[in-house]
Amino acid sequence: MSDKPDDDAWLARPDSIRLLWRLFWAILALTVLAQFVIKVKGYFVIDSWPAFGAWFGFLSCLAMVLVAKALGFLLKRKDDYYRVEDGDD
C-alpha cells in the first residue's frame, strides 16, 4: 500500500468532498427554487411563503444548537466531580 491519494476511499479524497458539497448545495438551491414553480398550499399562511422550509429548518437547527450549548453550560460539572476523597469509601 502506498500513501498516494489515489489509494484513499473516494469519500476521503478532497476532490470528491468538494464535488459532494457542490452537489448538495445545488440540490438545496433547486429545492428552494422549485417552490417558485410549483404552487405550495400550506395549512397556515406562513407555510406558503417562499423558501419557508429552508429558513424554518435553519432556524430550528440554530435553536437546537443554542439550547444544547445552554444546557451544557448549566449542567456541566467540575473536572474532579467523580473523584473519591481519601476519607470517603
C-alpha positions in Angstrom: 0.0 0.0 0.0 1.3 3.4 -0.9 0.5 6.8 0.6 -0.8 8.2 -2.7 -4.2 10.0 -2.5 -5.5 7.7 -5.3 -5.5 4.8 -2.8 -7.9 6.6 -0.5 -11.6 5.7 -0.5 -13.5 8.0 -2.8 -15.2 9.8 0.1 -11.8 10.7 1.6 -10.5 12.4 -1.5 -10.6 16.2 -1.4 -11.9 16.4 -5.0 -14.8 14.1 -4.1 -15.6 16.0 -1.0 -15.7 19.3 -3.0 -17.9 17.7 -5.6 -20.3 16.4 -3.0 -20.6 19.8 -1.3 -21.4 21.4 -4.7 -23.9 18.7 -5.4 -25.6 19.2 -2.0 -25.7 23.0 -2.5 -27.2 22.6 -6.0 -29.9 20.2 -4.7 -30.8 22.5 -1.9 -31.0 25.5 -4.3 -33.1 23.5 -6.7 -35.4 22.5 -3.9 -35.9 26.2 -2.9 -36.3 27.3 -6.5 -38.9 24.6 -7.2 -41.3 26.3 -4.8 -41.5 29.3 -7.2 -42.5 26.9 -10.0 -44.8 24.5 -8.1 -47.5 26.1 -6.0 -47.3 25.0 -2.4 -50.6 25.1 -0.4 -49.8 25.2 3.3 -52.2 24.7 6.2 -51.2 28.1 7.5 -50.4 31.3 5.6 -46.7 31.1 6.6 -46.4 27.6 5.1 -46.9 29.2 1.6 -44.1 31.7 1.9 -41.2 31.2 -0.5 -38.4 29.1 1.0 -40.3 28.5 4.2 -38.9 25.0 4.7 -35.3 26.2 4.2 -35.3 29.1 6.6 -37.5 27.3 9.1 -35.2 24.3 9.1 -32.2 26.6 9.5 -33.7 28.5 12.4 -34.8 25.3 14.1 -31.3 23.8 13.8 -29.8 27.0 15.2 -32.3 27.0 18.1 -31.4 23.3 18.9 -27.6 24.2 18.9 -28.2 27.2 21.2 -30.4 25.2 23.6 -27.8 22.4 23.7 -25.0 24.9 24.4 -27.1 26.5 27.2 -27.9 23.0 28.7 -24.2 22.1 28.5 -23.3 25.3 30.4 -26.0 24.7 33.0 -25.4 21.0 33.6 -21.6 20.8 33.5 -19.7 19.6 36.5 -16.2 20.3 37.7 -13.5 18.1 36.3 -13.0 16.4 39.7 -16.7 15.8 40.3 -16.3 12.0 40.5 -13.0 12.0 42.4 -13.2 9.9 45.5 -11.8 11.7 48.5 -9.2 9.9 50.7 -11.5 9.7 53.7 -14.6 8.5 51.7 -15.0 4.8 51.0 
